[in-house]
Amino acid sequence: MNAETAVPDCARELLEVIQNSMPRLLALDEASTARRPAPGKWSPREIIGHLIDSASNNHQRFVRAQFQESLVFPGYAQDDWVEVQRYQEAAWPELVDLWALFNRHIARVMTGMALATRMREHTEHNLDEIAFRMLPADQPATLDWLMCDYVTHLRHHLRQIPALRS
């Protein structure tokens, strides 16, 4: 595999996270996945729902970034999205399957990107506002950085599910 078609590290990591998490997620029972650890905290269903929303938003960012000059994207109100989509009422296996399938697709999008596209520096971005690890507005950003930030965010939330903390 040459440098132009090399699989991004974040795509490989994303696929590993899915593979390693799926059995542990699917082993959880319906009751425990609906339990909120504290008032104002998300249940495992809502966490996976949030990660589906994150996948939806970031999928669009990764695709659009290949056709635009900046890395400026809209944000979203994550708590409102989780609430209106009623993840708390959804069947656990369906949520886990949707999360896994969507993220496998994102890994495919990441893998299909040209290296020059992934590594192109953008001086115009709003990753100081929408990224998980805020990148200062005065620092150039790459799509590769944003994709890796997505995987870091995903890992962060999966660790909030007790069965995936180790």
C-alpha positions as CSV (number, residue, x, y, z in Angstrom):
1,M,0.0,0.0,0.0
2,N,1.5,3.3,-1.0
3,A,1.3,6.6,1.0
4,E,-1.5,7.9,-1.2
5,T,-3.8,5.0,-0.3
6,A,-2.6,4.3,3.2
7,V,-5.3,3.5,5.7
8,P,-5.5,6.4,8.2
9,D,-4.6,5.4,11.8
10,C,-7.9,6.7,13.0
11,A,-9.9,4.5,10.6
12,R,-8.0,1.5,11.8
13,E,-8.5,2.5,15.4
14,L,-12.2,3.1,14.8
15,L,-12.7,-0.4,13.4
16,E,-10.8,-1.9,16.4
17,V,-13.0,0.0,18.8
18,I,-16.1,-1.4,17.1
19,Q,-14.8,-4.9,17.0
20,N,-13.7,-4.9,20.7
21,S,-16.8,-3.1,22.0
22,M,-19.6,-4.9,20.2
23,P,-19.5,-8.2,22.3
24,R,-19.4,-6.3,25.5
25,L,-22.1,-3.9,24.5
26,L,-24.4,-6.6,23.3
27,A,-23.9,-8.6,26.5
28,L,-25.6,-5.9,28.5
29,D,-29.2,-6.5,29.5
30,E,-32.0,-4.1,28.6
31,A,-32.6,-3.0,32.2
32,S,-29.0,-1.9,32.9
33,T,-28.8,0.0,29.6
34,A,-31.7,2.1,30.6
35,R,-30.3,3.0,34.0
36,R,-29.0,6.5,34.4
37,P,-26.0,6.6,36.8
38,A,-27.2,10.0,38.3
39,P,-29.7,12.7,37.7
40,G,-28.8,14.6,34.5
41,K,-26.4,11.8,33.3
42,W,-27.1,9.7,30.2
43,S,-27.9,6.0,30.4
44,P,-25.9,3.7,28.2
45,R,-28.7,3.9,25.6
46,E,-28.4,7.6,25.6
47,I,-24.6,7.5,25.3
48,I,-24.8,5.2,22.3
49,G,-27.6,7.4,20.9
50,H,-25.3,10.5,21.3
51,L,-22.5,8.6,19.5
52,I,-25.0,7.8,16.7
53,D,-25.7,11.6,16.5
54,S,-22.0,12.3,16.6
55,A,-21.5,9.8,13.7
56,S,-24.3,11.5,11.7
57,N,-22.8,15.0,12.2
58,N,-19.2,13.9,11.6
59,H,-20.0,11.8,8.6
60,Q,-21.3,14.9,6.9
61,R,-18.3,16.9,8.0
62,F,-15.9,14.3,6.6
63,V,-17.7,14.1,3.3
64,R,-18.3,17.9,2.9
65,A,-14.7,18.7,3.9
66,Q,-13.5,17.0,0.7
67,F,-15.4,19.6,-1.4
68,Q,-15.0,22.8,0.5
69,E,-12.1,25.2,1.3
70,S,-12.6,25.5,5.0
71,L,-13.3,23.2,8.0
72,V,-16.2,25.3,9.2
73,F,-19.3,23.2,10.2
74,P,-22.5,23.7,12.2
75,G,-22.6,22.3,15.7
76,Y,-25.6,20.7,17.3
77,A,-27.4,20.7,20.6
78,Q,-26.4,17.2,21.8
79,D,-28.8,17.0,24.8
80,D,-31.7,18.1,22.7
81,W,-30.8,15.6,19.9
82,V,-30.7,12.7,22.5
83,E,-34.0,13.7,24.0
84,V,-36.0,14.2,20.8
85,Q,-34.8,10.9,19.3
86,R,-36.0,9.0,22.3
87,Y,-33.0,6.8,22.6
88,Q,-34.0,5.9,26.2
89,E,-37.0,4.0,24.7
90,A,-35.1,2.3,21.9
91,A,-34.2,-1.4,21.9
92,W,-30.6,-1.8,23.0
93,P,-29.5,-4.3,20.3
94,E,-30.9,-2.0,17.6
95,L,-29.0,1.0,18.9
96,V,-25.7,-0.9,19.2
97,D,-26.1,-2.3,15.6
98,L,-26.9,1.2,14.2
99,W,-23.9,2.6,16.0
100,A,-21.6,-0.1,14.7
101,L,-22.8,0.0,11.1
102,F,-22.6,3.8,10.9
103,N,-19.1,3.8,12.3
104,R,-18.0,1.1,9.9
105,H,-19.3,3.3,7.1
106,I,-17.4,6.2,8.5
107,A,-14.2,4.1,8.6
108,R,-14.8,3.4,4.9
109,V,-15.1,7.1,4.2
110,M,-11.9,7.8,6.1
111,T,-10.1,5.1,4.2
112,G,-11.2,6.3,0.8
113,M,-9.9,9.8,1.3
114,A,-6.7,10.8,-0.5
115,L,-3.8,11.5,1.8
116,A,-3.4,15.0,0.3
117,T,-7.1,15.8,1.3
118,R,-6.7,14.4,4.8
119,M,-3.4,16.3,5.5
120,R,-4.2,19.6,3.7
121,E,-3.9,22.5,6.2
122,H,-6.9,24.8,6.6
123,T,-6.5,28.2,8.3
124,E,-10.2,28.7,8.3
125,H,-12.0,26.3,10.8
126,N,-14.2,26.3,13.8
127,L,-12.7,23.3,15.6
128,D,-12.2,25.6,18.6
129,E,-16.0,25.5,18.9
130,I,-17.1,22.0,17.7
131,A,-14.3,19.6,18.2
132,F,-14.0,17.4,21.3
133,R,-10.3,18.5,21.8
134,M,-10.6,22.1,21.0
135,L,-8.0,23.3,18.4
136,P,-7.3,27.0,18.8
137,A,-8.7,29.1,15.9
138,D,-5.3,30.5,15.1
139,Q,-3.7,27.1,14.5
140,P,-4.2,25.4,11.1
141,A,-6.3,22.3,11.1
142,T,-6.4,19.2,8.9
143,L,-9.2,16.8,8.2
144,D,-7.0,14.0,9.6
145,W,-6.9,15.8,12.9
146,L,-10.7,16.1,12.9
147,M,-11.2,12.5,12.1
148,C,-8.8,11.4,14.9
149,D,-10.6,13.8,17.3
150,Y,-13.9,12.0,16.4
151,V,-12.4,8.7,17.4
152,T,-11.1,10.2,20.7
153,H,-14.6,11.5,21.4
154,L,-16.1,8.1,20.7
155,R,-13.6,6.4,23.1
156,H,-14.3,9.0,25.8
157,H,-18.1,8.2,25.7
158,L,-17.7,4.5,25.5
159,R,-15.6,4.6,28.7
160,Q,-18.7,6.1,30.4
161,I,-20.5,2.7,30.0
162,P,-19.4,0.6,33.0
163,A,-18.9,-2.6,30.9
164,L,-16.3,-0.7,28.7
165,R,-14.3,1.1,31.4
166,S,-11.4,-1.3,31.4
